[in-house]
Amino acid sequence: MIRNFLEICERSYTGPLVRKDDWDMTVVETVIDLVEKYDLTWDRDTIVPTDAALMDRMFAAARELITTIGVYNISTERVIRLSEKEVDAGLASQKQSLVMGEGKDAVTLFARKPEDSRRPLLWAGNPGCPTPEHLFLPTVKSWLQEHVVDLITCGSLTTVDGIPVRGGDPSEVLAVKKELNLLRQARHETGRPGIGMLAAESSVSEIGDLAAASPTHLRPCDAHLVALFNELIIDRGNLVRAANSLEYGMRNASLACTMVGGMGGDAPGATMVIMASMMAANILCLADYHLCHPIHITQVATSARECLWLQSVCCQAFSRNAPNIIVCDVYPKSGGLTRELLYEAAANALVITASGGHIEGCGAADGNVPHGTGLEVRLMGEVSRAAVRAGLTRDGANAIVLKLLAKYERVLTLTGGNPGKPFDQCYDIATIRPVPEWEAMYEEVAGEMKEFSLAL
């Protein structure tokens, strides 16, 4: 394993030397050609498609993309070529199950299928959201205390003892250690000491990642991020993150944040790119599971139609052709104390549940401000469980999501977004309970779900 990984990393120094602008143009031109070759189109009113032939064409297009152009190492300005044999071996080695956490709190992630009778696991939190020190612990506890939560993640600390956190700096090392200490405190105070985590979110460089790898901080049963940048780009730091997991054993969560409307173009091209990124991540990021995180180039939120479609097709295409554990990020446009946040959370949860993914979030208010709470997490969990209990089909999910879009879609294009209120205006900090207004809004939206035959 170690030698094979290092041999592939060596291509960062022996592969073709390419300028960044030329790499970007290669991605654009190749995606355009493959979208046409494989006849990849979409219908804006079919958010959760059921066309099996489309899924197979998308998978084939993604495989051709990655084996044709490879991955660009921006640190060395060289292309890492990957052969068809290597990509196929990476696909064949994808994990079908993965134990996270320990003791009574351990759970098993697994490769789900569309319309699966097994509910998706809920990975709760606002991953990466910049979070002030005084809000970090109460926000984590707000979702840890929810019974629907299986795993947790968190925001990133912006300061340590009032000092700003800077990447590659002593402050980053100390921020990561403080983050993990606070997470351990939250786990014990909510009676869930063994729950699995995706953490070290305060690690903006490989320095913080190295500092986190300790049984008293980021345990072998926890996960950390190993990212590919948009589009099909990696750097030396993320290769170091992957290497840091070897022998120690912590889970590698590959992260592809493909831009919908960017170099991959509209939803079909962007879906091809994110799937190609996952295929590459099996090899370069030593991925144990994949995080699917599309970003709309203007609307940002994963609750945009294009992003919902991308997540649905990505999950379905892999399920048909190379089953793997895919966890879909939920980043709504709206923040706490807004009805739209709950509608967006429900729409994301339904698409992911029906399409065969697991759920992570919410990164409320586009993940830009600490306006996320445990209440929208509760709604995502309850909606996904209700959908599985009801045997909701993909067509049924599509019909409900179109109705939910009518309730929130207008906020996706609002100037300034729809950020809502910060956590300490949504929850009583002392009791970690929603304020009456937020609780009442939740109950009203939960009641509306019954109109869709989803009993929460």
C-alpha positions, 0 to 999 in steps of 0.5 A: 500500500505505502509503496504503491501510493508513493509511486503514484505520488512520484508522478507529481514530479515526472508527469507532464508540466502544464500551466494552470490556465492550460489545465483549466482549458483542458477540463472545459474542452474535454467535458464539453466533448464528453457531454455531447458524446454521451448525450448527457442532458437534464430536465429541470423538473426531474430532480430525482431521475430514474433513467438507468441508461442515463446513470450508466452513460454518466458513469462511463463519461466520468471514467473516460474523463479521469483516464483521459486527462488525470489530475493536476498537482497544483503544487508542482504544476504537473499532471498525475496520469491514471491508467484505466487499470488503476482507476478500475482497481480503485473502483473495485476496492471501494468499501461496502461498509465502514465502522465509525466510532467505538463502543455503544456509539459505533455505527456502520456506514454502508453503500446504499441503493436508490429507494433502499429500505435501510435508512441513511445515516445522519452525519450532523453538523455545520462542517467547516463553518467559521465559528466563534469560540463561545458558540462552538460547544453549544452548537455541537451539543445542539445536534449531538443531543438529537436522537436521529444523529448517528455521527457528528462534524463541526465548524472551524474555530476562527480564534484561539483565546481571542487570537485569529487562526492562520493557516500553517501557523502555531495558531492552526495547531492550537485551534485544531487541538482545542476543537478536538478537546471541545468535541470530546467534552460535548460527546461526554456531556451528552452521553455519547462518548464513542460517537464517530466524528468527521473533525479537524475542521479547523485544519486549513493546511496539513499542519493542523491535520498532523496535529490532530492525529492522536487517540485522545484527539482524532481517533482511528475510528474518526474521519478527516478530510482529504480534498480535491479542488475544483476541478480535478486538482490536488496539492502537496498538502492533501497528499500529505493528509492521505499519507498521514492516515496510513498505519494510524488508520483514521478514515479518509473522507474524500471531498470534491467541491465541484462548481456547477456552472463552472468549468464543468458547465451545467448539471450534467457536466458538473456531475461528470466532473464530481464523479471523476474526482471520486474515482481519482480520490480512491487512488490519490486520497486513499478514500474510505468514503466520499463526500459529494458537495456541489456548489452552484456558481451563483446560488451556492446552496446544495438546495439549488435544482442543479445541485440536487440533480447532481447528488441524485445522479452521482449516488445512483450512477455509482450504485449501479456501476461501482457501489460505494459509500457516498455522503452528501453534504447539505448546505442550504441558502437559509439560516436559523429561524427561517422557515426556508431553512427547514424546507431546504433541509427537507428537500435535500434529505428527500433527494439523498434518501431516495437516491442512495446516499447518506446525509451530512449537514446542515451548513446553514446560510451557505456555511458562511456564518454560525447560523446552524442549529440542531433543529434543522438536523432533527428535521432532516433525520425525521424526514429521511426516516419517514421517507424510508418507512413510507417506502417513498419512490424516486418519483414520489420524492421528486414530486414532493421536492418540486413542491418544496422548491416552490416554498424556498427557491426564491431565496436562492437569488436574494441579494445577501442570501437568507442568513437568518439568525445566529445560534444564540438567537435560535437557542437558549445557550444555558439549556441548549433548547430552541427558543419558542419561536424556532420550536413553533416554526419546526412544528408547523413545517413538520405538520406540513410534511404530513400533507406529503404522507411523511409522518414525522 
